[in-house]
C-alpha cells in the first residue's frame, strides 16, 4: 500500500498501456479501460477510467508486487506543477478522503496538463 504519511513519490515516464496492461488486467473490472500509463525502472502507475492503480515491484526478482487502488471517487483535491527550464520534472499531488496525500513526480516529457484533464473528467462528474 502507498504510504500516505511519507508523501509517496514516483519518478515516472510515459509508457505504452499494452506494455503494463497485462500486469493490472486481473485487477480491473470488465468494463474498465486504461486511459494513461507511466513507469519507473520497476514500478508503474495506471490511470483508468475508474481509478489510479499504483504498482510497487518488490524483491530481487520482482515477482512480489504491491497494488494500491486509488478510486477517483475519493479524490478531494489535486494540484499539478509543470516542468520548468531548470526543474525538468512535473508533479501531481492528490488528496484522498480519509487517506491523505499522494505525490507523483513525472519526467518533463509527460503531459501533466492532459493528466489533470483526465482526473478532472472523472472527479468532477
N, C-alpha and C positions, 0 to 999 in steps of 0.2 A: 504494500500500500504506500502511496505517496505520503511522505512525512510532511504534514501541513505546518508543523511547528518550525521546521528548519528552512522554510521558504524554498522549497524544491526548485531545482534549476536543471534544465537540459540545454545543451548547445546543439541545435537541430539544423539540418539541411533538408531541403525538399527532396522527396524520393517518389518513385512511381508506386501507386497503390497496389499494383499487381505484384510488386516485389515483397511486400509485407502483408498483404491481404490474407494469404493462407494461414498466417500465424494467429490472426484475430478472428478468422471466419467462424470457428466453433463457438465463439462468444456472442456473435452478432445474431440479431433477430432475423427471421426470414426476409422481411421487407426492408431491413436496414442497409444503407449504402454508404460506402466510403466517399467522402467529399474531398478530403485532402490528407496527405501523409508526410511525415518528416522523420528523420532518423539521425542518430549519432553513429559512432562506430558500432555499438551493440544495441543500444536502447532505441525505442521508437515511439511515436505518438500518432494516433489515427483520429482524425476528426470525421465523425459520421454525421448522418442527418438526425441523430438522436442524442449523441454523447461524444465525449472525448475518451479514448482508451489509451492510457499510458502504459507502456510495457518496459519493465526494468529487467534486463537479461542478467542473470546472476551465475556465479560459479565459473570455474575454468573452462568447462565445455560449453557453457551457455544453454544447457538443456533446461535448467531451472529458470523460470520466468515468473515475475510478479506482475499481474494485470490489475490496473486501477481503472474502474469505470466511473467517469465523472459526467453525470447527466446534465444537459443544458437546463433542465427544469430547476436545478439547484443553484444556478449562477445568479448572484445578486448584482454584481457589477464586474466590469473588466476595464483594463487600461492597456493601451499599446504605446510603445516607444519605437519610433522608426530609426533606421540606421542613419548615421551621420557621416561626415567626412573623416573624422579620426576614430570614432567609435563605430565600427562596421557591423555591429550586431544590433538586431531588433529584439524587443521584448514584449511578451504578452503576460499580463497578470490577470488572474481570475479569482474572484471571491465567491466561495461556495457556502450556502446557508448551512449552518451547523458544523462546518468542517474547517474553514479557514481559507487561506490564500495559497494559490499555486502560481509559480512563475516559470515560464518557459523562455529560453533565450534561443534566438534563431540567427543563423548566419545571414549576412547582409543580402544575399541573393533571394531571400524569402520575401514574398509579397505580404507583409504584415497587414496592410490596409485591406486586402482581399480577405484575409483570415478574420479580421474584425467584422467585415460584412457577413461572412458565414455565421459567426457567433451571433451577431445581431438578428439575423434572419430566423434563428431558432429560439433565441431567448426572448425577443420582443414580440412574439406571436400574440 
